[in-house]
Amino acid sequence: MKKLLLLVLSLLLAVSLTGATQNKNANVPSVNKSASAKRKPIFRATADQIKQAQAILKQRSFYNGAQNRQA
């Protein structure tokens, strides 16, 4: 009998916690998609910066290609 009571109380606790978690997540504001669509890239490397980075990587044996801008 004690095991049955413990099982019922455990199930009740699990259901309550699940419901509380779902309610907590429901209050999260949605992301404004129009604001994120207007954002531009923070950094865009120039051709010279790409060549410099490729030269450094080639010196350290991380890059085997030619030192030019590749799209």
Stockholm file with secondary structure:
# STOCKHOLM 1.0

chainA/1-71         MKKLLLLVLSLLLAVSLTGATQNKNANVPSVNKSASAKRKPIFRATADQIKQAQAILKQRSFYNGAQNRQA
#=GR chainA/1-71 SS CHHHHHHHHHHHHHHHHHHHHHHHHHTSCCCCHHHHHHCCCSCCCCHHHHHHHHHHHHHTTSCCSCSSCCC
#=GC SS_cons        CHHHHHHHHHHHHHHHHHHHHHHHHHTSCCCCHHHHHHCCCSCCCCHHHHHHHHHHHHHTTSCCSCSSCCC
//
